[in-house]
Amino acid sequence: MSSVPKPPKKKKSASNKPVLTEDKMIELSEKLADALEFKNEITITTYNRGKYEKFTGVIQSANPETKMITFDVGNFEHYKISANIIVDVE
């Protein structure tokens, strides 16, 4: 009796992640920098673990070393968002 090899495992969601062009990344960086400087309310769209999420609020701080953005969504509620998962800024 011979053994049958198992089929290779498929990677999830990594292949479905939106690919941003260099121009789009520059545009997002400029929008984030303006929002931080002028404390404008913005909506950030993230893509994480196969799903999109939107956060609306004001950027409180940004750490370029860790690429983390502290985002105030109101009612003393803060989120730390990785810049690596941001796919859109409105």
C-alpha positions as CSV (number, residue, x, y, z in Angstrom):
1,M,0.0,0.0,0.0
2,S,1.5,3.4,-1.0
3,S,0.8,6.7,0.7
4,V,-0.9,9.5,-1.2
5,P,0.7,12.9,-0.7
6,K,-1.5,15.6,0.8
7,P,-2.3,18.6,-1.4
8,P,-0.4,21.8,-0.5
9,K,-2.2,24.2,1.8
10,K,-3.5,27.4,0.2
11,K,-2.6,30.7,1.7
12,K,-5.6,32.7,2.9
13,S,-6.2,36.5,2.4
14,A,-2.6,37.4,1.6
15,S,-3.3,37.1,-2.1
16,N,-6.5,39.1,-1.7
17,K,-4.8,42.0,0.0
18,P,-5.2,45.2,-2.1
19,V,-1.9,46.2,-3.8
20,L,-1.2,49.9,-3.6
21,T,0.8,51.7,-6.3
22,E,3.6,54.0,-5.4
23,D,1.5,57.0,-6.4
24,K,-1.4,55.8,-4.2
25,M,1.0,55.3,-1.2
26,I,2.4,58.9,-1.7
27,E,-1.2,60.2,-1.9
28,L,-2.2,58.4,1.3
29,S,1.0,59.7,3.1
30,E,0.2,63.3,2.1
31,K,-3.4,63.0,3.3
32,L,-2.3,61.5,6.6
33,A,0.4,64.2,7.1
34,D,-2.2,67.0,6.4
35,A,-4.7,65.4,8.7
36,L,-2.1,65.2,11.5
37,E,-0.9,68.7,11.0
38,F,-4.3,70.4,10.8
39,K,-6.2,68.0,13.1
40,N,-8.8,67.4,10.4
41,E,-11.4,64.6,10.8
42,I,-10.8,61.9,8.3
43,T,-11.9,58.4,7.5
44,I,-9.3,55.7,7.3
45,T,-10.0,52.4,5.5
46,T,-7.9,49.4,6.6
47,Y,-7.6,45.9,5.3
48,N,-6.8,43.3,8.0
49,R,-7.4,39.5,8.1
50,G,-9.4,39.5,5.0
51,K,-11.9,42.3,5.8
52,Y,-12.1,46.1,5.4
53,E,-12.8,48.4,8.3
54,K,-13.4,52.1,8.4
55,F,-12.5,54.5,11.2
56,T,-13.6,58.1,11.3
57,G,-11.8,60.5,13.7
58,V,-8.8,62.7,14.2
59,I,-5.1,61.5,14.2
60,Q,-3.6,62.3,17.6
61,S,0.0,61.1,16.8
62,A,2.1,59.1,14.4
63,N,5.2,57.2,15.1
64,P,7.4,56.8,12.0
65,E,9.6,54.2,13.6
66,T,6.9,51.7,14.5
67,K,4.5,52.9,11.7
68,M,1.7,53.2,14.2
69,I,-1.0,55.9,14.1
70,T,-3.0,56.8,17.2
71,F,-6.5,57.7,16.1
72,D,-9.1,59.4,18.2
73,V,-12.6,58.3,17.3
74,G,-14.4,60.2,20.0
75,N,-15.8,59.5,23.5
76,F,-12.2,59.1,24.7
77,E,-11.8,56.1,22.5
78,H,-8.5,55.7,20.8
79,Y,-7.2,53.1,18.3
80,K,-3.6,52.4,17.3
81,I,-3.6,51.5,13.6
82,S,-0.6,50.2,11.7
83,A,0.2,52.2,8.6
84,N,0.9,49.0,6.8
85,I,-2.8,48.0,6.7
86,I,-4.2,51.4,5.5
87,V,-5.7,51.2,2.0
88,D,-7.6,54.5,1.7
89,V,-7.9,57.9,3.4
90,E,-10.9,60.2,2.8
